[in-house]
Amino acid sequence: GRPSARYDAPYCSQEEVRECDDDCSGNPVRDACQCAYDPAGSPACDCYCVEPWRR
């Protein structure tokens, strides 16, 4: 899964967030994007699509 639209600043780049938004905009149900830093310690930003009300 991928975490929240409250972007975790040092880890999620604007580009990643924008890409996620693009990916999710075509999704009929989960058309909102959530991004968050992976707490496992990986420097990656984790993004996924969620229902808009879950943001």
C-alpha atoms as a printed R data frame, in Angstrom:
   type eleno elety resid chain resno       x      y       z
1  ATOM     1    CA   GLY     A     1   0.000  0.000   0.000
2  ATOM     2    CA   ARG     A     2   0.992  3.640  -0.175
3  ATOM     3    CA   PRO     A     3   0.435  6.381   2.432
4  ATOM     4    CA   SER     A     4  -0.980  9.915   2.575
5  ATOM     5    CA   ALA     A     5  -1.627 13.097   0.636
6  ATOM     6    CA   ARG     A     6   0.049 14.790   3.565
7  ATOM     7    CA   TYR     A     7   3.356 14.528   1.781
8  ATOM     8    CA   ASP     A     8   6.269 13.627   3.984
9  ATOM     9    CA   ALA     A     9   8.460 16.492   2.893
10 ATOM    10    CA   PRO     A    10  12.092 15.400   2.676
11 ATOM    11    CA   TYR     A    11  11.163 12.137   0.999
12 ATOM    12    CA   CYS     A    12   8.437 12.740  -1.559
13 ATOM    13    CA   SER     A    13   9.440 14.836  -4.536
14 ATOM    14    CA   GLN     A    14   7.007 17.061  -6.393
15 ATOM    15    CA   GLU     A    15   7.593 14.882  -9.449
16 ATOM    16    CA   GLU     A    16   6.697 11.700  -7.618
17 ATOM    17    CA   VAL     A    17   3.555 13.299  -6.290
18 ATOM    18    CA   ARG     A    18   2.630 14.633  -9.717
19 ATOM    19    CA   GLU     A    19   3.259 11.257 -11.346
20 ATOM    20    CA   CYS     A    20   1.107  9.586  -8.741
21 ATOM    21    CA   ASP     A    21  -1.664 12.113  -9.329
22 ATOM    22    CA   ASP     A    22  -1.446 11.385 -13.057
23 ATOM    23    CA   ASP     A    23  -1.551  7.636 -12.466
24 ATOM    24    CA   CYS     A    24  -4.526  7.906 -10.158
25 ATOM    25    CA   SER     A    25  -6.533 10.415 -12.176
26 ATOM    26    CA   GLY     A    26  -7.504  7.636 -14.593
27 ATOM    27    CA   ASN     A    27  -8.728  5.376 -11.808
28 ATOM    28    CA   PRO     A    28 -12.562  5.347 -11.692
29 ATOM    29    CA   VAL     A    29 -12.724  4.788  -7.936
30 ATOM    30    CA   ARG     A    30  -9.373  5.540  -6.327
31 ATOM    31    CA   ASP     A    31  -8.616  8.796  -8.121
32 ATOM    32    CA   ALA     A    32  -6.826 10.456  -5.219
33 ATOM    33    CA   CYS     A    33  -3.124 10.007  -4.593
34 ATOM    34    CA   GLN     A    34  -1.486  9.286  -1.266
35 ATOM    35    CA   CYS     A    35   2.260  9.491  -0.789
36 ATOM    36    CA   ALA     A    36   4.346  8.797   2.268
37 ATOM    37    CA   TYR     A    37   7.823  7.950   3.380
38 ATOM    38    CA   ASP     A    38   8.395  4.245   3.876
39 ATOM    39    CA   PRO     A    39   8.964  3.833   7.632
40 ATOM    40    CA   ALA     A    40  11.047  0.711   6.990
41 ATOM    41    CA   GLY     A    41  13.947  3.072   6.428
42 ATOM    42    CA   SER     A    42  14.034  2.978   2.648
43 ATOM    43    CA   PRO     A    43  14.553  6.475   1.230
44 ATOM    44    CA   ALA     A    44  11.805  5.813  -1.287
45 ATOM    45    CA   CYS     A    45   8.558  7.684  -1.381
46 ATOM    46    CA   ASP     A    46   5.617  5.315  -1.390
47 ATOM    47    CA   CYS     A    47   2.628  6.457  -3.448
48 ATOM    48    CA   TYR     A    48  -0.663  4.801  -4.178
49 ATOM    49    CA   CYS     A    49  -4.212  5.481  -5.241
50 ATOM    50    CA   VAL     A    50  -6.994  5.878  -2.703
51 ATOM    51    CA   GLU     A    51 -10.642  6.863  -2.653
52 ATOM    52    CA   PRO     A    52 -10.782 10.679  -2.462
53 ATOM    53    CA   TRP     A    53 -12.577 10.648   0.884
54 ATOM    54    CA   ARG     A    54  -9.723  8.679   2.418
55 ATOM    55    CA   ARG     A    55  -7.143 11.386   1.842
